[in-house]
Amino acid sequence: METVVATEIPSSPPLVPSPAEGRQYLTPEEIAAAYEVSLSTVNRWLVVGVTAWDESGQKRRLLLRGRKIGGRWKVAPAELAEFLRQSNHAQMSQQQPETESDRKQRVEACLKKLADLDLL
């Protein structure tokens, strides 16, 4: 599974569907246009989500919640607002990227555990 790190998720006023059309949802195309991101980015938010860190430093996956109706994604404005709120909060509390020496120590510890279990 692809890991996507929460970086530049835009924040702006809530996007609301046109009441004249009688809809209560947004399409990925509308979200992409309103927030100036690509359609593939919005689809990735729906399917894969983004990886973010919470206040305790734990990684977690944030998904834009939507529904598929007739094979097409539909997103409630409240779900979009919640996704943007959570992802922007996660950006502010995001940990610093792992250093090369930290990564090496983590990998060595994992390899030692595997060797102890005779899996290597």
N, C-alpha and C positions, 0 to 999 in steps of 0.2 A: 504494500500500500504506500502510496506517495505521501511524504510528510510535507505539509505546507505550514510555514510559520506565519503567525499573525504579524504583519508588518504595517502595511499602509491601507487599512480598511477605512474608507472615508466616513466622515460623520457630517451630517447636514440635517436640515429640518425633515420631519417625517414625510415620506412619500405616500400620497393617498390616491387611490383610483378615482376616476371621474364618476361622480354620482349620477351624471346624466346617462351614463352607459349602464347603470344598474348593477355594477360589479362590486364585489367585496374583496377582490384579490388583485395582486400585481403579477405581471409576467416577468420572467428573467430579462427579457429585452427592455422592459420599462425600467427595471432596477439598474441594469447596465448603463442605460442612457442617462438616468438621473444622477448616478454616482460616478460617471465617467470611468467605468471599468469595462473590460471586455465581457462579452457574453459567456465565454469559456470560464472566466473568473467567477461569475455568478453561479454557473452550473457546478463548478468545483466547490463553492461554498455549500451548495445543496447536497452534493453527493459525497464528497470527501471531507469537507469542513476545513478548518484551520487549526493548527496546533498553537496553543497558548499556555501560559503559566498562570496559576492562581496565586493568591496572597502567600500561601505556604510554600511556593516554589515547585509545586507538582504540575507536571504537564497534563493538559486535558484537551480534548477535542471539542471544538465549537462548530456546530452545524447550523446552517440556515434552515429552519424548519419550513417545509412546504409540502404540498400535496400534488400528486400527479392526477390530473383529470383529463381523460381522453388522450393520454400519452403526453400531455404537456404539463410542465410545472406551473403551479399557482402558489403564490405566497401572500399570506395575510399581512397587511401593513403592521399589525402589532408584532408579528413574528420577526419581520425585518427590523423593526425598531429595537426589539430585545436582542437580536443577533448583533446589531451595531453597538448597542450599549455594552454588552458583555465583551465583545472583541476589543472595543476601544479601552475598556477598563483593564483588560488583560495586557494590552500594549503598554499601558502606563506602569504596570507592576511586573513587566517581563524581566526575567533574569538576564544577566549578561551571557553571551554565547560561551560555550565550553572552550577552554583553552586546549591547545594541543597536548600539553603535559597532563591535564586533567583527563582528557580522552584516553591517553596511553595508560594511565593508572587504572581507569575504569575497565579498559580492554584486558589489561594484565590480570586484574582481579577476576574477571569473567573466565578467562582462560585457565586460571588456577582452579576455580570452582569446577570447571568441566574436567580438568585433569584429575582432581580429587574424586570425581564420580566415574573415572575411567571412561569418559566419553571422547577423549582425544587420543 
